Structure formats: C-alpha cells, structure tokens
Amino acid sequence: MATPGDLIRGRESAPDPRFPHAPPEWNAQSAFEVARQENLTLGDDHWEVVHGLQEFFARHEGAAINLRELRDALDEKFHYKGGMTYLYTLLPAGPIAQGCRLAGLKPPAGAVDRSFGSVA
C-alpha cells in the first residue's frame, strides 16, 4: 500500500511521472487531503481508480465525458474484483464522483445529484 511519503516527492514544478495524466494543479498530497476529509484510507486500488480516471479524462480531453462510457470503463477495469459493486466498497460516495474528487477531476454531468447524493 502506498503511503503519503511514497507518493509525494518533487511535484512543485514538474509533473509526477507516476501520474502522467494528472491535471496540472493536482498532486498526490491533494488526493490524501480529499481522502482525509472523506474518511478514506487510500490503498492500492484507490490509486488504480485515480490512475484510471486521469487516463480516461486525458484520452477524452476536449470532449464531453460520457458518464455511461466512464462507468463501463471502470466496471471493466475492476471486473476481476467485482466491478462497480467492488468500487462502491472502496468509494462509498460513488466511484465516479468520489474518485474524480481524489483524482482532481470535475465529475461528468449526472455523476452527482446534490439533492440525493452521488449516483455514479
């Protein structure tokens, strides 16, 4: 399992090579801060979700993110562990909504319903 010290090194001016698709303003410390605020303990699978989301958003840069396509991509990536059902155990506020917060990304339209909670 990665620790904050393992993931936070040299992000001041250059992109972190471990997160090649990360938004420019994002760093591992910001993910740890979000996790702390949301009472999460980040493990390897959380970081795999962060990598997967950042890569998906980078591949679709400039295009509107399709919520269903993103959900299906995460479900497929974690299929061997139980797909979206497993991801909800990791990210109980929603694998897409909470995962995007950890990854420094804006959740796609429909991923968050403020009147009800996370839906994706």
C-alpha positions as CSV (number, residue, x, y, z in Angstrom):
1,M,0.0,0.0,0.0
2,A,1.3,3.4,-0.9
3,T,1.9,5.9,1.8
4,P,1.9,9.7,1.5
5,G,5.7,9.7,1.7
6,D,5.9,7.2,-1.1
7,L,3.7,9.3,-3.4
8,I,4.7,12.9,-2.6
9,R,8.1,13.8,-3.9
10,G,9.2,16.6,-6.3
11,R,5.7,17.8,-7.6
12,E,6.4,21.5,-7.1
13,S,7.3,22.3,-10.7
14,A,7.4,19.2,-12.8
15,P,4.6,16.7,-13.4
16,D,4.9,13.5,-11.3
17,P,5.9,10.6,-13.7
18,R,3.8,8.2,-11.6
19,F,0.7,10.2,-12.6
20,P,1.4,11.1,-16.3
21,H,-2.3,12.1,-17.0
22,A,-2.9,14.1,-13.8
23,P,-4.3,17.6,-14.1
24,P,-1.5,20.2,-13.8
25,E,-2.8,21.5,-10.4
26,W,-3.2,18.0,-8.9
27,N,-0.7,16.2,-6.8
28,A,-0.8,13.1,-4.6
29,Q,-1.0,15.3,-1.5
30,S,-4.3,16.8,-2.7
31,A,-5.7,13.2,-3.0
32,F,-4.6,12.4,0.6
33,E,-6.3,15.6,1.7
34,V,-9.6,14.7,0.0
35,A,-9.3,11.2,1.4
36,R,-8.8,12.6,4.9
37,Q,-11.8,14.9,4.6
38,E,-14.0,12.0,3.3
39,N,-12.7,9.5,5.9
40,L,-11.0,7.2,3.4
41,T,-7.7,5.3,3.8
42,L,-6.1,5.1,0.4
43,G,-4.9,1.8,-0.7
44,D,-3.5,0.5,-4.0
45,D,-6.9,0.0,-5.6
46,H,-7.8,3.7,-4.8
47,W,-4.7,4.7,-6.6
48,E,-5.6,2.4,-9.5
49,V,-9.0,4.2,-9.7
50,V,-7.2,7.6,-9.7
51,H,-4.9,6.5,-12.5
52,G,-7.8,5.1,-14.5
53,L,-9.9,8.2,-14.2
54,Q,-7.0,10.5,-15.0
55,E,-6.1,8.4,-18.1
56,F,-9.7,8.3,-19.2
57,F,-10.1,12.1,-18.9
58,A,-6.8,12.6,-20.7
59,R,-7.9,10.3,-23.6
60,H,-11.1,12.3,-23.9
61,E,-9.6,15.8,-23.5
62,G,-11.7,18.4,-25.1
63,A,-14.8,16.2,-25.4
64,A,-17.7,15.9,-23.1
65,I,-17.2,12.9,-20.8
66,N,-20.0,10.3,-21.3
67,L,-21.0,9.1,-17.8
68,R,-22.1,5.7,-19.1
69,E,-18.9,5.1,-21.0
70,L,-16.8,6.1,-18.0
71,R,-18.9,3.9,-15.7
72,D,-18.5,1.0,-18.1
73,A,-14.7,1.5,-18.4
74,L,-14.3,1.4,-14.5
75,D,-16.6,-1.6,-14.3
76,E,-14.4,-3.4,-16.9
77,K,-11.1,-2.4,-15.3
78,F,-12.3,-3.8,-11.9
79,H,-14.4,-6.7,-13.3
80,Y,-12.0,-9.3,-11.9
81,K,-12.7,-7.9,-8.3
82,G,-16.4,-7.4,-8.7
83,G,-16.7,-4.3,-10.9
84,M,-18.8,-1.4,-9.8
85,T,-20.0,-3.3,-6.7
86,Y,-16.5,-3.6,-5.5
87,L,-15.7,0.0,-6.3
88,Y,-18.6,1.1,-4.1
89,T,-16.9,-0.6,-1.2
90,L,-13.8,1.5,-1.9
91,L,-15.6,4.7,-2.7
92,P,-18.9,4.7,-0.9
93,A,-19.8,8.2,-2.0
94,G,-19.7,6.9,-5.6
95,P,-16.8,5.5,-7.6
96,I,-17.1,8.3,-10.2
97,A,-18.0,11.3,-8.1
98,Q,-15.7,10.5,-5.2
99,G,-13.0,9.0,-7.5
100,C,-13.0,12.3,-9.5
101,R,-12.5,14.3,-6.4
102,L,-9.5,12.2,-5.4
103,A,-8.1,12.4,-9.0
104,G,-8.5,16.2,-9.2
105,L,-11.1,16.0,-11.9
106,K,-14.6,17.5,-12.4
107,P,-17.2,14.7,-12.4
108,P,-19.2,14.4,-15.6
109,A,-22.7,15.7,-15.8
110,G,-25.1,13.4,-13.9
111,A,-22.4,11.8,-11.6
112,V,-23.5,13.9,-8.6
113,D,-27.0,14.7,-7.5
114,R,-26.7,17.3,-4.7
115,S,-30.3,16.7,-3.6
116,F,-29.8,12.9,-3.2
117,G,-26.1,12.2,-3.2
118,S,-23.7,10.5,-5.6
119,V,-25.4,8.4,-8.3
120,A,-22.4,7.1,-10.2
